[in-house]
Amino acid sequence: MEIWFIIIVSLCIAALVRSLLHLFSSSSSARRIPPGPLAFPIIGNIAWLRKSFADLEPTLLSLHAKHGPLVTLHLGSRPAVFVSSRSLAHRALIQNGAAFSSRPPPLPTTKIITCNQHSISSAFYGPTWRVLRRNLTAEILHPSRVRSYSRARKWVLDILLNRIRAAAPEAVRAVDHFQYAMFCLLVMMCFGDRLEEAQIREVEKVQRALLLSLRRFRVLNYWPTVGKILFRQRWAEFHELHNNQSKVLLPLIRARSEARGKFREEHTDGNKDRVRVEMEQVVSYVDTLLDLQLPPEEGKRNLTEPEIMALCSEFLNGGTDTTSTALQWIMANIVKYPQIQETLYGEISSVVRPEVEAVEEEDLQRMWYLKAVVLEGLRRHPPGHFVLPHAVTEDIELGGYVIPKEGSVNFMVAHMGLDPEVWEDPMAFKPERFLSGDHGSGGNGEAVVEGFDLTGSREIKMMPFGVGRRMCPGYGLALLHLEYFVANLVWTFEWKAFDEVDLSEKSQFTMVMKNPLQAMALPRVRK
């Protein structure tokens, strides 16, 4: 114990001296960073370190009420600036998008999970990020490619509806079925094969084990030199979960690569595009990653297997948890407020003939109330209450303060969607607000829903997918999935509350229902 004590004290003294030197050598502009609670050098606001931003949200709101729309917390050795103002978020992410589009240096656990920042969400703003993002948007998220996955969506819809039917007449714990269905769809899009249920469950198990343990491993990210000594067991647990992920995902990547190679050997005419199309009915995300070359700054090389795995993991997590969480929140409000369900079913009935079993994707374009319900769900219950931290490339002014280069910039998504200056009665769930120009007094719903700007290019009213250059590239696909599954869930079943629907929140990877939705799903009898 004496040796441990000496080591820890020595490291703390060294860090204290370093912090004090930094404090006294700081320029006068550094003192103009946004205000916040007092922080002791090194330790910073140590009370915050064990909590996520979502856990800190009530505290942050009270700090904003006291200090204004910009607040600074000192988390470890780096300041974290929190922005609650829609106008300042627009100024930063839209008007000064290039300056605010990078990421802070990765945390130790993030660096491992993302294979040294070889993921779209973690990469610094620059050539590698552009190549990775362009590949996703041009290859997988291009409208023609999204249409090619329509049969996969129908396959997953059948899985979802059959699982709900099998649960009847008991109450349905909706989120379990939503998560599994979305995971089936994303696995298909990622690896290009309809895996057996056991394989899908195995992928889901390793992904969620790591994802839901990140809160436990948060302590590893602060003073990692000391942490590797003090938290050896926890580091071992983290590496074990990451290795388990590799054991499951890498064989799927290799199998896809070997199948492509074998197919090309049998079709040696050199037409790579034709080979990719003929090999499978749809091109998978792995296919595009196997073909991808990184920019000259990284030697114009192909991605390594661990880098492909990091991108696949990002794809699965980003498309599953956020969408299934949003779907549960939307369905919870549909169950809680039967008049919304009645209006929505009436709209679907006006578009789809009674004898039709499922709502087709083409039908969604004529369902304005459906679109309003989805938008209201995202406004009132965004899956993420914060976007991933941004970083500036140099010290820059915002709202009369200096945003420091060495810090992070965080935007309070949920708070912005509840601004009473924009939204009348913001805590209420009122899809009708999207069917009129003045948010709730009647009007041309079609024009307003179609014209509502989720990208924030003109003005930020809500930003569930972020805005600007680091906006979630899959937001269009997410909207399609939400509209498609909500429409079919309401068309196929009448949903009734089993117990009182509790809209309390709990922070996991996303902001989920504290008490998951349980409801009765009664088969519709249509005439």
N, C-alpha and C positions, 0 to 999 in steps of 0.2 A: 504493500500500500504506500510506503514511503516513496518508492521509486515512481509509482503512478502519480502521486501528488506532486513530486518535483517536476515531472514531465509536463503535467497539465498547467501548473503555475508558470513554468518557464514559457510555454507556448502563449499563455494569456498575457504575460508581461511583454513578450515580443510583439504580439498583436496590438497591445495597448500603445506601446511606443510608436509603432507604425501608424496607428490611427491618429494619435496626437500630432505626429509630424505632418500627416496629410491634412489634418484640421487646420493647423497653423499656417501651412503653405498654400492653402486654398485661395483662389482669387476672390476679390470682393463680389464678383458676380455669383459665385457659388452660394453666397449668403442670401441670394434672392430666389432660391428655389422655393417652391410652394410651401406654405406653412403646414405644421402638423404637431403632434405631441412631442415633448422633449425626448431626446434619445441620448443614452450614454455611449461614448465611443466603444466600438467593437460589438458590444452586446446589442446595441440598437434597441429597438422595441422588442425585447426578448419575449415578452408575453405573446407576441404575434406569431412567433416562429413555428409553433406546433399547430397552427390553424391554417386552413385554406382561405382564399379570398372570400369564398361563399360564406364560411363561418364568420368572417370578419364584417360581413355586409352591414349588419345593424350598427356596429361601431363606426364603420366608415360613413354611414349616413349621418350619424350624430356629429362626426368630425366635419363633414361638409356643411352641416347646418351652422357650425361654429366658425369655420375658417373660410368657407366659400367653395366654389366649384373645383378648385385644385387643392389636393391634400397630399402631403408626403409622409410615408412611413419609412423608417430605416430598418429594413429587414436584413439582418446580418451586416455585411459590409457595404451593401449597395442601397441607395435610396429608391423607393418605389412610389411613383406619382400616380394618383388616382384621379380620373376625370369624370365628373358627374354631369357636365353641361353638354347638351346636344350641339350647341353652336361651337363650343371649343373643340368637340370631337370632329365636327365637320371641318373646322379650320385646320386641324392637325392631319386627319386621315384623307381628306379630299383636296383641300387647297394646298397643303404641304405634304402630299402623299409620299413623295420620294424620300423626304427627310425622316418620316415617321414609320417607314416600312421595314426596318430591320428587326432583329430579335436580340434580346440580351444574351450575353455568353451563357452557354447551356449549363444547367446544373449537372453534377456528376452522374446522377441516375438517368437524366434525360440524354446525356451524351452516349450512354451505353445503349439505351432503348432505341435511339434514332441512328445508331451506328455513326457516331461523330457527325450528327446533324445532316444526314442524308435522308431527310424527309421534308415534305413540302411545308409543313407547319413549323418546323424548327430551324430550317436553313436560314443563314444570313441573307439579307437582300443582295442579290448579285447573280452572276451567271449560272451557278449551279441551281439556285432556286428557280430561275426562269426556265431552265431546261426541264426540271422535274414537273413544274406546274404546267408548262405548255404541253408536255406529254399527256398529262391527265386530262386537260381541257380539250385538246385536239383529238385525242384517241378514244377515250372512254366517255367523256361528257359531251362530245359533239352530238347535236340533235339526231343525226342519222344513226350514230352508234347507240344512243339511248333508245331509239325506236327498235333497234335490232334485239334489245333485251326484253321486248314485250312478252314473248313466250315464257321467258324466265319469270317475269312478274306474275303471269297467269298461273304458272306452276306453283309459285309460292303462295298466291292467293288461295288456291285449292288446299294447300297444306294448312293454311291458317283457318279457313272456314271449317275444314274437317276436324281439326283439333278442337275448335269451339263446339261443334256439334257433338263430339265425343264426350265433352264435359257436361253436357246437358243431362238431366235437368238441374244439376247442381250449379251453384254460383261459379262464374268464370273468374279466375284470377288473371285479368287481362294481360298484364305486363309480361308474364311468362310466355304467352303465345305470341305476343308482338315481338319480343326480343328474338325468339327462335325463328320466326318467319323472316324477319329482316336479316338475321344472320345467314339463313339459307340463301337469300337473294344475293347478299354481298359476297359470300363464298363462291357462288356460281359466277358472278361477275369478275371476281379476283382470279380464280384458278381455271375457269372455263369448263368445269365438269360438274355434273350433278352427283355430288358425293353421297355415299350412304349416310343414313342418320347417325350411325356410330362415329363415322369420320367427322361429320359436322359437329357433333357433340364434343369430340376430342379437341377440335380447333377452338370451339367456343369456351371450353374449360380452361385451356392454357391462356387464352386471350383475357378472359375475365379474371382469372386468378391474379395475373400481373396488374391488370388495370385497377381492380378494386383494392389492391394492396399498396398502391402508390402513396396513399395517405399515411400508412404505417412507415413507409420508407422515407418520408419527407425529412426526418431528422438527419438522414445521411447526407443531405445536400448542404448543410451548414458546417463550416470548419471541417472539411472532409479529412484533412490530415490527422486531426485528433479523432474524428469519428471512426476511421479505419482501425484505430486501436480500441476505442471504447465500445464500438458497436460491431465487433467482428462477427458475431452470430447473426445479426440482422443483415449485414452485407452478404453473408453466406446464403441466407434465405433469398435475398434479392437475386443473386447470381443463379441460384437453383431454379427460380421461376423463369428467369430469362433463358436458361438452358433448356428447360422444358418446352418453352415456346419454340426454340430452334429445332428440337427433336420432332415437333409436329409439323411445322410450316416448311422447313427446308426439304423434306421428302416430297411434298406436294409441288414445290417449285421445280425440283429436279425431275419429277415425273413429267411435268408439262414440257420442260426443256427437251427431255429424251424423246417424247412423242413427236414434238416438232421436228427434231433432227431426223428421226426415222421417216417421217412423212416427206421431208425434203429429199432424202436419199432416193425415195421412190418416185419423186417428181423433179427431175433434174433440168427442167427447161429454164431455170433461173428466174422465173417470174415470182418474186417473193410475195408481192401483194396478192396474187391469185392463190398461192399456196396458203397464206394466212386465212383467206376467206374460205377456201375449200376444206381446210383442215377441220374447222368447226363452224357451226352456224353463227357463232359470235366470236369476236376477238376478246380475249380476257386481258385483265390488267397485267398479269404476269407476262403475257406475250409481248406487250409493249415495252415492259421493263427489260426483257431479255434482248430486245433489239436496240435499246436506248444507248446512246453514247453521251458521256459527260463532256462539258466544254473544255477548250484548250487549257484553261486554268487548272484542270484536273487531269491533264494528259490525254484528252480525247479517248478515254478508255471506256470499256463497258462497266456496268455496275457489278460489284461483287455479290455473292450469294447473301451475306449478312445485310448488305445495303438493300437488296431486293426484299429481303424479309422485313426490314424496318418499314419500307414503303407499303408492303402488303398489310402489315399490322396497322399502320396508320389508316389505310383504306378501310379495313374491317371495322376498326373502332369508330372512325369518323362517320361512317354510314350506318352503323347499327345502333349504338346507344343514343345518339342525338335524335334519330328519327323515331325509334321505338319510345323514347321518353316523350317526345312531342305528341306522338300518336296517343299515348295513354292520357296525357293532359287534355287533349281535345275530346277523346271519348268520355273522360270523366265529366267534363262540362256538358256534353250531350246527354249523359245519363242524369246528371243533377238537374238539368233544365229541360224537361220533356217537350216544352214548346219549341225549343231549338231543333230537337230531333224530328218533331212533327213537320216543321217548316222545311227542313232539309229533305225528309222523305218525300214530301209533296213536290219539291223541285225535281228530284230524281225521277219521280213518277211522270212528270210532265215531259221528260226527255226519253225515258226508257220504256219500252212496251212491257206490260205485266208478265208476259210469258218468258221474257229474257232472264236468264239465270244470273248473269254478272254484268256489271257496268263496264263498258269498254273504255279504253283510254281516249278514244275520239269523242266520247260523250261528255267528257269532263269540260271541254271547251265551252259548253253551253250552260254550265252550272255555276252561276255567279254567287249564289248564297253559299255553296260549298266552299268556294274560294275565300269568301269572307269569313267563314267559320275557321278555316285553316289559318288565315292571317291573324284572326283574333286570338287563336290558341297560341301562336308564336309571340304575339305582343304581350299577352297576359302571363304566359308561362314559358319564356324562352328556356330551352334546355341548359344553356350556359348563361349564368348571370354576369359573367365577365368574358371578354374575348381573350385569347392568348396574349401575354405581355408583348408590347411593342418596344422598340428602342430607337433612339435618334442617332444619326451618324455623327453629329456634333452638337455642342451646346446650342440650344435654340430657344427663342422667346415664344411663350404661349400665355395669353391672358395676363400679361404684365409680369410674369415670372420666367426664370430660366429653367428649362428642362435639361438636366445634366446628361451628358453623353454616357456616363458610366451607370446610369440608372435604368429603370424600366418604366413604361407608361402603360397604364391599365385603364380600360374604359368600362363604365358601369352600365352594362347592357340592360338589365332588368329595370333599373331606375329610370333610364331614358324612355322606355316604353310605357312608363306610368306618369309621365309629365302632364299635370292637369292643364298646362297652357296649350297642349295639343289635343289631349283626350278628355272629353267630358266623362265624368264619373269613371276614372281610369281603373278602379279596382273591379268594376263590374265586367262580366263576360257578355258583350253585346256585339255580335257579328254585324248587326245593322249599321254600325258606325262606318264600316267599309263600303256601304252601299249608297253613300251620299257624300257630297263635297264638304258638308259641315259636320260630319261625324255623328249622324244619328237622327236627322230630321226629315228623312225621305229624299228621293231624288233618283238620278239615273245610276243604278247600281253597276251596270255593265261598264260604263265609262270609268267609274271611280276605281273599281277593283282592277281593271286592266291597266289603269294609269297609275296605280299606287307604286311608288318608287322604293323598293326594298334596298337598292344599292346606295341610297343616300346621296346621290350625285348632286341633287338640287338642295335638299334639306334632309337632315336626319330626324325622322319621327320615331323610328324604332330600328334596331339593328341586331336582330337575332342571329344573323350570319356574319356579323361584322360589316364593315364597309371599306371601300378603298382598295388598294392594291393587294392587301392580305385578306380580303374578304373570302369566305369559304367558297372554293370553286364549284362545290357540288350543290349550291343552294337551289338551282333549277331542278335537279334530280330529286332533291329532298321534297320540294313542293309537289312534284309529280307523284312521288310515293305516298305522301300524306293524303293528297286528294283521292288517289286511286283506292287506297285501303279504307279511308273513312267512308267514301261513297259506297263501297261494297259491303262494309260492315253494317251500315245503316240499311242498305237495300235488302240484305239477306236476313237480318235479325232485327227484332224490336228489343231495345235494351232497356231494362228496368233495374232500379237500384235494389241491391240486396240489403245493405245497411245504408245509413246516411253517408253520402259521399263527402269525404274529408279532403279538402284541398290544401292541407298543411304540407309544407315542403321539407325536404331533407337533402343534404348535399352528399352525393356520391361522386362518380366521375362526372355526371350531369346533375342538375337539380331535379330530383325525382319526387314522387308522392311519398310522404312519410308513411301513410297507410295505403298501400297499393289498391287500385280500383278492383272491387269485386261486384259483379253485376250478373243479372239473369239475362241470357241471350235467347229470346224466344223466336223460333222460325217464323218468318213473315208468311201470311196467307194472302196472296195477291189475287185479284179478280180481273 
